[in-house]
Amino acid sequence: MATTRVTPDGDATVNEIQIAAAPEHVFQALVDPKQVVQWWGQAGVYRCTKFHTDLRAGGEWRSAGVDGDGRGFEVSGEYLQVQPPRLLVYTWVASWTGSVKTTVRWELEPTNHFAFCAKRGDLPDSSSGWPTSARQNPTIDDVYLRIA
């Protein structure tokens, strides 16, 4: 079961799910360019078409794609913490939000035959739609629930 909540102080969303895959597989799906373009997006809304990564603390990542109207977008950031396969923390700056920077934290923990994933993302001032979009848009969670 997946859950999404806003923290009590209102500054972050926390998305939690059990994924029927080992943390190692989930971690690779988050950072491997071939895998990211397979799961990142939603038909008719947006689709990631390119993903580049320098997977190390201080390394940069960049993605590009198209929205539902065919307009291009970019999302990029810097890796702050990289501890395969349990922890991945990075910044997130999207072309549609200007210079607003968010920090995303993935914590991957094994539980029986599942990976428990807690994804935390800061809520910048321009983020009024984030909790809703987090519930509506399929992400890596959906991909791994189907693959398992």
HUVEN-V101473 format. One record per residue. N is the residue number from 1. RES is the residue in one letter. PSI is psi as a letter, one per 40 degrees, with the letter a starting at -180 (* if undefined). OMEGA is omega as a letter, one per 30 degrees, with the letter a starting at -180 (999 if undefined). Layout:
{{N:RES:PSI:OMEGA} {N:RES:PSI:OMEGA}}
This chain:
{{1:M:h:l} {2:A:i:l} {3:T:i:l} {4:T:h:l} {5:R:i:l} {6:V:h:a} {7:T:i:a} {8:P:d:l} {9:D:e:l} {10:G:e:a} {11:D:e:a} {12:A:i:l} {13:T:i:l} {14:V:h:l} {15:N:h:a} {16:E:i:l} {17:I:i:l} {18:Q:h:a} {19:I:h:a} {20:A:g:l} {21:A:i:l} {22:A:i:l} {23:P:d:l} {24:E:d:a} {25:H:d:l} {26:V:d:l} {27:F:d:l} {28:Q:d:l} {29:A:d:l} {30:L:d:a} {31:V:e:a} {32:D:h:a} {33:P:d:l} {34:K:d:a} {35:Q:d:a} {36:V:d:a} {37:V:e:l} {38:Q:d:a} {39:W:d:a} {40:W:h:l} {41:G:i:a} {42:Q:h:a} {43:A:h:l} {44:G:e:a} {45:V:d:l} {46:Y:i:l} {47:R:h:l} {48:C:h:a} {49:T:e:l} {50:K:i:l} {51:F:h:l} {52:H:i:a} {53:T:i:l} {54:D:g:a} {55:L:g:l} {56:R:i:l} {57:A:h:a} {58:G:e:l} {59:G:i:a} {60:E:i:l} {61:W:i:a} {62:R:h:l} {63:S:i:l} {64:A:i:l} {65:G:a:l} {66:V:i:l} {67:D:a:a} {68:G:d:l} {69:D:e:l} {70:G:e:l} {71:R:i:a} {72:G:i:l} {73:F:i:l} {74:E:i:l} {75:V:h:a} {76:S:i:l} {77:G:a:a} {78:E:h:l} {79:Y:h:l} {80:L:d:l} {81:Q:h:l} {82:V:h:l} {83:Q:g:a} {84:P:i:f} {85:P:f:a} {86:R:d:a} {87:L:h:l} {88:L:h:a} {89:V:h:a} {90:Y:i:l} {91:T:i:a} {92:W:h:l} {93:V:h:a} {94:A:i:a} {95:S:d:a} {96:W:e:l} {97:T:e:a} {98:G:b:a} {99:S:e:l} {100:V:h:a} {101:K:h:l} {102:T:i:l} {103:T:h:l} {104:V:h:a} {105:R:h:l} {106:W:h:l} {107:E:h:a} {108:L:h:a} {109:E:h:l} {110:P:h:l} {111:T:h:a} {112:N:b:a} {113:H:f:a} {114:F:i:l} {115:A:h:l} {116:F:h:a} {117:C:h:l} {118:A:h:l} {119:K:h:a} {120:R:h:l} {121:G:h:l} {122:D:i:l} {123:L:g:l} {124:P:i:a} {125:D:d:a} {126:S:f:a} {127:S:f:a} {128:S:d:a} {129:G:e:a} {130:W:d:a} {131:P:d:l} {132:T:d:a} {133:S:d:l} {134:A:d:l} {135:R:d:a} {136:Q:d:a} {137:N:h:l} {138:P:i:a} {139:T:a:l} {140:I:d:a} {141:D:d:a} {142:D:d:a} {143:V:d:a} {144:Y:d:l} {145:L:d:l} {146:R:d:a} {147:I:d:a} {148:A:*:999}}
